[in-house]
Amino acid sequence: THDVITNTWYHIQVQWRSSDYKFRYNVNGEGWTDWLVANAPWTAGINTVRLWDVSGVYGAGGVQYFDTIQENPIENNVIPVLIVPGLLGTEIKKEEGILWINPKMTNPLDDDSFMDLLKFSDGLISLDSGVFPSDIIRSVSADIGGVVFEFFDYSQSLVDELQSQGYIENETLFTFPYDWRYGVSGKFEDGKTNVDLLQQKIQEIIIQTGADKIDIIAHSMGGLLVKKYVADNTASHYIGKAVFVGVPNTGSPEAIKTLLQGDNLGVLGLSDNKIKEISENLPAMYDLLPTQKYYDAKGSYIKIIDQGDFSSLNTTVQDLNYQEAAEFLTEDHHLNSLAAANAENLHIPTFDDFDMRSAGVDVYAINGCKTATIGKITEKRLF
């Protein structure tokens, strides 16, 4: 485009998006603007593009640049990929301070009280409204005495691999950070759930890329979110393939251990007791409890050994059935009955038996990493 007033040529690129009829542009390759709404609609074919330089940056203020252009669809055969992390897989912050995951929590000499901001009330709402999710966890490292130690790599290698295959973050590769504390069944104060936010994210990707569908890689509880989303939107989920990595579709006894005793959740140095305190009212931990379907397939997952007065003659052993296990948690150990009921309402047979392939999703499941998992919780009682 030629500015006749200053006798200056400018190179202006314009892209138009057919999915929502928005456009963006850059001048002299200085970077693309956000997607904007045009003053007049354009649906297809040939049209005239007019840009006004009201700032005077590229010439006198008010100068109009225009040209006649024709729609030239951008060839893009790459199906966008969305990474959905699992329990603990998103950074949680308070203002600029990182609550999860913070290397301080791995040092037994440090005070873990900063993590108390992660706690929920018994009404299943975050005690601090200023706590929010940030990015998905890529990798965690710390500088100790001038030496950088990497504690673990959660998603960085996956992102690197996808980028090496030509995916570009925020263009064809996306992530879904979310407040994992709310799990699948928990509700934010505005009534929304993580499933609602996942639906919103997928719709944003479809609009931005113009793709007909996306592929998803989901880990752990992230897979339950995806499953619930598809179950609620069987005819309009926009998912082609779903790769599930270690997704506990019917729950895990390890959630019981975490609620009753605590767990370091695989993070060396993390306080078991602090995680027990935090987990007490988190919907996420209850969503991961073993379900009726788990019991039907695996049998009892809680054993009680009552040793009476230390005499072997008075010792009784009981393998609890599913209902007895539920009462063991909420009545014997006084865990959050509201959270347990919400998780029970999530894991109804129609959900636990739901096969996403019936909704047209091509599903791949990757399970097992040569690490033992808990199969049964045993409680010994002494009187």
N, C-alpha and C positions, 0 to 999 in steps of 0.2 A: 504494500500500500504506500502511496506517495502523498506526503504532506506538502501541498503546493505553497503553503505560506512560508514554511521554513526550508523548502526544497530538500526534504529529508525522506528517505525511504525507510519503511519499517516492515519487518517480517512478522506477520500476524497469523498464527495458527488457530483454527477454530475446530472444536469437536462437538458434534451433536449426538445426543443419546436418545434412541428411539423408545427405550423402555418408559421414560417419563417426560420426554420432550424438553429436557434441559440441555444447556450448552456450557462450555468452558473455553477459555482461550489463553494464549500466552503471546507476549510481545518480545520479539528478538530472542526467543528461547529462554526468557528469564524465569520460567516456571509457570505452571498452569494455575489458573484461578480455581476457586471452588466451582462446583456445578451450580449454575445460575438459571433463573427463570427468565425466559425471553419476554420482551414487551409484546411480541406478537407470536402466535404459535406457528410451528413448522412441523408438518407431519412426514413429508417425504419429497423427493424430487429436487428441482432447482429452486433456489430462493436467493434473496439478497440479504447479506449480513451487514448490519450497520453498527459500528461501535463509536461511542462518543468519548472523547478525551476531555472530560470536564475538569480534570486536575491540571491540565497543561503540562504534564510530565513529558509527553511525547509531542510537544508542539503547543501552539496557543490554545488556551482553554476553550472548550466548546467545539473544537475541530471534529468533524465527522469523517470517519474512515468507512468505506464500504466496498463491497465486492460481490460479485455473483458467483455462488459456489453450488456444487452438486453433491448430493449425498454419496459418500464413498465408504461403505461399511468396512470396519476394521476386522480383518480376519483374526479370529481368536478361537482356536479349537481346544483351549485349555479349560477344563472344568474347574471352577474354584474349589479350594479345599478349606474347610473350617476345622480348627483344632479345638476340642472341648476338653479341658482338663478335668481331673477328678477331685475327690476330697483332698483338701490342703493344696491344690494345684494352682491357686491364685494368690498373689500377694495381697495382704490386707493392711491398710494404712490408717493412721490417725494423723490428719494434717500431713506433715512431711515425714513423720516417723513411721518406720516399718514395724508392724506388730508381728506379722507372719509373712515371710519366714525371716527371722533375724538371727544372725550368727551368735548373738548374746545368749540365746536360749540353749545353746549346746555347751556352754561353759558352766559347770556346776558351782563355780565361785561367784557367778553373777546372780543378781536378784531377778527372779522371773515375774515379779509383780506387774511389770509393764504389759504382760500378756493378759492380765485381768480384764482389759478393755475388750477382749474377744468374747467375754461371757454374755449369755442371754438371761433374761428374766424367766421365771417359771411360766410366764405367759407367752414364751417363745419369741420374744422380740429383743433385739440387741440392746444392751444396757446403755450403750453410748451411740447416739444417732450420728456422731461425727466420724464413725468408723466406716470405711468404704473399700471396695475391691479396686485394685490397680491393674497391673499387667499379669499375664500368666507367668508362672515361675519358669524361667529359662534354665538357669543354673545358679548354684549358691556357692559363694567363695568368701574367704576372709583373709585379710592381711595380718599375719601373725609374725611379729618381729621382722618385718620387711619381706617375708616370704608369703606368697599368695597360695593358699590351700583351697582347692575346690572340693567341697563336701559332696556334692552330687550334681549330676546333669539330669534335669527332669525333661525338658522339651527342646533344649538348644540343638542337640544333635539331629532331632527330627526336623526342626526348622531348617537347619543347614542342609540336610539331605534334600529337602523339597526345593530349596533355593538352587541347589546344584543342578536340579532337573528343570530349571527355568521358571519356577514359581517366583512371584514378586510379592513381598508382604504388602498388604493393604490394597493390592490390585487383583491378584489371583490366589493369594494365601492370606487367610484371616484367622484370628484367634478370638475365643470367647471367654474373657475373664469374668468371673461372677463371684458373688459372696457365697462360698461353699457352705458356710455355717447354716444357711437356710435349707440346704438340701433340695429335695424335690417337693416335699409336702409343706415346707414352711412358707409363710406369707409375710411380705414386707408390710410396713404400716399403711401403704397405699392400696393394699389388697393384691398386688401383683406377686407372681412367683418367678423363680428362675426359669421355669418353662416358658412363661410369657416373654421374658427377656430373650430367651433363645429364639423364640419365634420372631421377635422383632429384629434380632441380629440377622437371621436368615433372610428375612424380607429386604433388609438393607443391602445385603450382598447381591441378591437377585436384581434389585433396582440399579445398584452401582455398576454391576458387570454386564447386565443384560442377558445373563445366562438363564437357561431354562431350569437348571438344577445345580446342586453342589454335591460334593463328596465330604464326608465327615470322618475325622479320626477322634474317637472318644475314649478316655481313660476312666476306669473305676466308676465313681458315681456320675461322671459325665455321661456315661452310657445310659444310666437310668433316666437322666434328663432327656436325652435324645429319644429314648424309647417312649417316654410319656408324651413328648411332643408329637411323635408320629402317631401314637395311639389316639391322640386328641384331634389329629388333622390327617386322617388316613387318605383323603382325596386331594390334599393340597399341601404336602409337606416339602416339596421341592428338593428331596434328597435322592440321589442316584445310588451311591454306595455309602455304607457305614462300616468302618473298621473299629471293632470293639477290642480294647486292650484291657484285660483283667477286670471285666465288669461283673460285679456280684449281683446278677439278676435276681436271685432269690435270697440274698442276704449272706451274712457271714457271722459265725460265732465270735470272731475277733471283736466285733462291735460290742458284744456283751462284756468281754474282758476289759475293753477300754472304759466302759461305763462303770464297772464295778471296782476295777483295780487301777485303771490308768494304763497308759502304753506310751512308749516313746515314738510310736508310729514310724519306726525305721530311721529316725533321726538320732544319731549317736549323741549322747549327752543330754537329750531332752528329758525333762522331769516327767515321769509317769504320773505322779500325783497332780501336777499342774494340769496335765491334759485331762485327767479325771474331773477336776474342778470345772474346766472349761466345757467339757462334753456333757455335763449333767443336764443342760437344758437345750442343747443344740438339736434342732430337727434332723440335721444330716445324719447324726450318729444313730438315731432311731430308725431312719429310713433304711439303714444298712443292717438292721437286726434280721436274724433268720426268719423266714416267712413260713406259712403253712405248707407251701410247695416244697420248701427246703426240708421241712420235717417229713413230709410224705416220701421224699426221695432218699433222705439220709438217716432218718430216724431221730432219736433223742439227741439233743446237743447240750443238755445240762444234766449232770449227775450230782445227787446229794448223798454224802456219806455221813450218817449220824452215828457218832461213836459213843453216844450216851455217857456212861460214867467210866469210860476207858476200858470197860470189860468187853472183850470180843463177843461175848454172848449177847450183848445188847446192841451191837452194831447193826444198822440197817442201811441198805443201799437202795436208792430210788432213781430210776431214769425218768425224768419228767416228760410228759407228753406236751403237745404244743400249748394247750390252754394253761397247764400247770406252769410252764416256762414263762408265760406272760404274767401270771400272778406272782411268780418268783421275783420278777423284776420290779413290778409296781407296788406289790404289797409287802413282800419280805424285805426288799431293799429300797422301797420308797422312791423309785425313779419317777420321772415325770410322766404321769398318766395321760396328759393331754398329748404330749409328743408321741407316746406309744400308740394312742388311739388314731392320731393322724397318719402315722406310718401304716397302721393296720388298714385304714381306709384307702391308702395308696396301693397297697399290695393285695388288692382284691383279685380273685381268680381271673377276671377278664384282662387285667393288666399283666399279672405274672405269666399267664398263658399266651399273651399276645406275641405273635411272630411278625416282625416287621416285614418279612418277605411277602406276607399276605397283602401288604400295602404297597408293594412294588419296590421295596428297598433291597438292594443286593447287600447282604450282611456277611461280614467276615469277623470271626472271633479268634483272638489270640489270648491264650490262657496258659499260665504256668511259667515259672522262671527258675525251676530247680530249687525253690525255697519252700520249706515246710509251712503249712498253714494250720491254724487251730481248727480241730474238728469237734471238740467237746470241752465244755467248762465243768470242772469238778469242784464242788464246795464241800469242805469237811467241817462238821459241826461238833464242838466239844461242849459238854455240860458238866 
